[in-house]
Amino acid sequence: MSTTIQQVFTKFSDEYLRKYKPNYEQTKSLNNIKDCHTENKGTRIYQCKECGQPVFSYNSCRDRHCPNCQGYRREKWIDKHQEDIINTPYFHVVMTVPTELHEIFYHNQREMYSLLFKTTSETILELCEKKKYLGAKVGITAMLHTWSQVGKYHPHIHMIVTGGGINKLGKFIYSKEDYLLPVKVISRLFRGKLLSGIKKSKILKFYNKYEYLNDKKNLINYLRPLYKKEWVCYSKKPFRNVNEIYNYLAKYAFRVCMSNERIVNVGEETVEFKYRDRKDKGKTKTTKVRGEEFIRRFMLHILPKSFMKVRYYGIMAGKNKKERLRKIKKLTKTALNKKEQRTKLEILNQLIGREVNKCENCGGELELVMTIPGKPPPQNK
């Protein structure tokens, strides 16, 4: 049986808590992941109506950072958005933040993540509405990621952008290029917008060796060299299979910084895991870190409470979206057939690979006979 993130957390969390002081949200996720699908989260006892076989089912933690709890949420999200697909190319755009800004982001996560969403979406929308590029308002589904392949802090935005949009005359205009926008143009406009937003903010705070940046003049001087640096952004060619767009999107929308499948080995003091080395043609390699360092890296990516990591802009924005997409589908000759959404039971059956409401012993129907509440998590002192 392969080792899971949960087992790593259980083994090394005491050492992690001795060395570090996680905040409330990090502590909450740490305890949730450790307790997921254990009696600490509560137990449901079922009994087969045919053979009387008891079945014990432990509750999940439902934490959005838990690698064990993303499957159902992912599949529900895919079903919900299947009807959003329109007959147009889709581009994958990634916009990253230079390392010099990482501490600013980490010290001010809610403010800076919101600014990152705002500036990346404004960059794409403004450029696409210019006649020299597309001359139309496109649709954007944007997703926040904060990690590198080895779990280090690396905030960036993944955006899926429609390769066409509505112009001022109400006509749908398609992109004629195999790229959405020139990458350097995207990078420089994004750079200007984000740095301007940082300078204008009145609520940013800095700590430890960056405390001197609380002085506005020092902050401006610190940011000045970044205007001359080329920021890393890229745009991929259109997807070949448009119908699979939300299946592809879901991999990004519900991904956590580390999956169970990437763990290679857990030793007495270390964790070895796989990663893709983008600097070496995406080759799969392994690296080893101490167990408490593995947890520390994971905790870097716990989002602020209720922060929305997936957002929609342009023709995909929420206000009047259904009516807008109905008109766009007519313009793009997209089928208007309403796709039937799967029930919770159907999704769970597909994820687990069997009928979860049937007895594995005889195939009889299971009925709930008792629920046992879970135990409260320990308080982090």
N, C-alpha and C positions, 0 to 999 in steps of 0.2 A: 504494500500500500504506500503510495507516494506521500511525502510530507507536505503539509499545508501551511499557509500563512498563520492559521489559527494555532497550530502546534508550535510554530516558531515563537509566536507571541506568548503562549503559555510557558514556554521554556525560559525565555529571556526577559520577560517583562519586569521581574523583580530587579534585575541588574539595571535595566533601562530606567526604572523609577528611582533607583539610588543615585544615578548619574545626572538625570535631567528632571526638569520641572515642567511637565506638559500642562497646557491650559485646559479649561473645562471641556471644550469640544474634543480635544485630543484624548483626554482621559476617558471620556464617554465612549468614543469609538474604539479605543483600546479594550475596554471592558466588554463592549458589545461583540467585538470580533472573537475575543476569548470565549465568550459564553454562547455564541451562536450555535443553535441546534444541540444545546445541552439542557439538562434539567434546570439550570439556573434561569433560563428564559421561559420556563413553564413546560408542562407536558400535557398532551392530549392522548387519552387512552381509547382506542377503538376496539370493537369486537365483531368478529365475523358472524353474520346472521345464520350461516350454514353450519360451520364446524365449531364455532365458539372460540376460535383462535384469537387471543388478545394481541393488539398491535400498539406499540408505544411510539408516539411521534413528538419529538422535541421541537419547540417553536424556534423560528429563525429570529435574528436580531433586527432585520430590515434596515440596517445601517447602510447608507448609500456609499460608504467607503469599504464595506465588507465584500471581499471577492466571492463569497458564497451566496450573496443575496442579490446579485445583479441580473440573473437570468430572467426571472418573471417580469421585473420592471422593464428590462430591455425589450422583451417580446410584446408587452402591452404598448410600449412606445412605438414600436414598428407598426403594429396594427392601427394605432390611432392616426399615424401620419401617412399611411399608404395612399390615402385619397389626396394627399397634397402633391403627388407627383404630376408634373405637366410635361408635355411633349416638347422638350428643349434639352440642349446639352447641359451638363452640370460640371463645374470646375471645383477642384479642391485647392484652396488657398491656405497657406500657413504663414502666420506673422509672429515673429519671435522678439523677445526683449533681450537686449545685450546684458552681459553679466554685471556691468557697472550699476544696473538698476535693480538687481535681485534683492539687495538688502532693503531698498526703499519699498519694494513690493511686499517683502515678507513682514516688515514692521507695520505695514498699512494695508493689509490684505483686502478688506472690504472696499476701501476707497480705490485702491489701485486696480483690482480686478474689474471693478465697475468702469473705471476710466479706460482700461484696456478694451473692454467690449465696445464702449462708446467710440473710441478713436479708430479701431479696426473697421467697424461697420460704417462709420462716416467716410472713411478713406475709400472703401469699395463703392459705396453708393454715389459719392460725389464724382469719382472718376468715371464710373459707368454712365452717368447722366450727361457727361460731356459728349458733344457730337463727334469729336475726333476719335472717340473710342467706341461707344455704343449708342449714346443718345437716348437712354431709357432707364427706368427704375427696375433694378433686378431684385431677386429674392435671396435672402441669406439665412442660413442656419449656422449659428456660431457656437463653438464648444470650447470651454476653457480646459487646458491641461497645464499642470504645474511641474512636471517631472521630466527628467532625461531617462535614457534607457537604463542607467544604473541607479536611478532613484534620487538623484540630486535635484536641487531646486532649480527649475527652468521654466518659468511661466511663458506660455504662448497660446495662441488661438488657432484652432482649426475652423475653417469656414467652407461650407458647401454653397456655391453660388450658382444661380441659374445663368446659363449662357444666353440669356435673352430677357427682355423685359418690356414694360409698357412705356411708350413715349408720350409726349404731351398731347398728341392727337388721339390717344386711346388705342393705338395700334401696337401689336406685338412685334418687336424687333429682335431678330436673331443675331448672335455673334457670328461674324464671318471668318474669324481667326481660330486657329487651334490652340490659342492661349487667350486668357480673359483680358489681361492688361499687362503692359510692360512691367516686369518685376522691379526695376529701379524706380519707376514712377510710384508704384505702390509703396515701396520701402521709404522713400524720401518724404512723401506726404504723411505717412503714418508716423515717421520719426518726428516731424515738426509738430504734429497734433499732440502726440503723447508728451513730449518735452514741455510744450506750452501748457498742457493740462497740469503737469506736476508743478510748474512754477506758479500757476494761478491758484493752486489749492491752498486753503487756509487751515486745513485740519491734519496735515501730515505730521507724524511724530517719528523721532529717531532715537536709538538707544545705543548703549555701549560705545564702541569706537566710532560710530556714526552720529553720536550725539551732537557734534559740532554743526551738523547739517540743519539743526533746528533754527540756526541763524539763516535768514533768507538769502543774504549775500553769499554765504558759504555754499548754500545749495545751488545758487545760480552759477557760481564758479565751478562747482563740481559737474554740473550738467553741460557746460559749454563745450568741452571736447567731443561730446557725443553727437553734436551737430555735424561733425566732420567724418564720423564713422559710418560705414555702410552697414545697415542693419539687415539681418538675414530674413528674407521673405521668399517664398516661392509659390508658383502656381502650376499645377499639373494639367495635362491635357484632359479633354472631356472624357467622362466615363463611357465605356462601350455599352453597358447594359443599364439603361435608365431605370428599368423596373426594379433593379436591385439597390437603388440609391439609398433607401432607408435601412436596409440590412447592413450596408457599408457604414452608414452614419452611426448606427447603433454601436458598432465596435468602438467608436471614439466616444460617443455620448455616455456609455456606461462602463468604460474602462477605468480601473483603478491603477495606481502606480505600479503594482506588482501582482502577478497572478500566481496561483498555486502551481501551474504547469512549468513556471520558470525556475522553480527551486530544484537544484540538482542534489544537494546534500546538506545535512545539518550535523555539525560536529559538536563536541563538548562546549566550544566557545564561539564557533563561527557558523556562518550560513554561506553556502555557495549557490549562485544563481546564474542563469543564462541572460545574455543581452545581445542586442544587435549593434555592432560597431559601425556607425554611419560614416566614420572617417576611413573605414577599410571596406568599402563596397557593400556595406550591410551584412558582413559576415557574422555568424553566430559565434559568440565567445562566452567564456565563463569568468566570473570574478568572485572573490571571497572577502567577506567583511565580518567583523565581530557581530554577535547576535544583537546586542543592544544598539549597535550602529545601524543595523538593518531596520530595527524598529524606529530609531530616530529619523531615518530617511523617510520611512513610510508616514510618520506623523507630520512631516513637513507639508504634506499634501492634503491634510484634513481641512476642508473648507469652513468658512464662518457659518454660523447657524443660519439656515434657510436661504443661503446664497444660491441663486439659480445658475447652474453651470452650463445650461443650454439656453440660447436666446435666439429670437427670430426678428428679422428686419426686412424693410422694403416690402415687396409684394407678399412676403411670408409673415409679416407682422400680424399680431393677434387681432387688432381692431378691424372688424368687417372682413376678416380673412375668408370665411366660407363664401360669401357673396362675391368677393373679388376673384377668388380662384375659379368659381363657377363661370364667370365671364371670360377669364383667361383660358380655361379649358376649351371653350367654344372657339376662341381665336386661334388656338394652337392645335385644334382638332384632336384633343385628348378625350378619351372615352369617359363618359360621365357615370359609368356604372359604379354604384356604391358597393364597396368591398365589405363583406361580412366579417365582423371581428370575432375572434375566438373567445370562448368562455375561459374563466380561470382554470377550470378543470381540464379543458383541452390543452391549454398551454402547459400546465404542470405535467400532464401525461406525456407530452412531447419532450419536455426537458428531462424528465426522469427516465423515460423509455419504457413505461408500463402504465397500466391503469391504477392510479394511486388510491382509488376508492374501492378496489377489489382485493380480496384476500390472496396473498401469494401462495397459500397452501392449497386452497380448493377453488379459488375464483369467485367465491361468494361476496356479497356486498358487505362493506364495513359500515358500522354505525358508531357514532360517538357516544361513549357511556360515561366518561368522566374527564374533567379538566383539573389539573393541579397547577396552581400559580407558581411563578418563578421566584427566585430570591433576589433581593436588591443587590446591586453591585457594591463592592467595597468603596469607601470614600478615600480619595487620594489626599493624604495629609501633606 
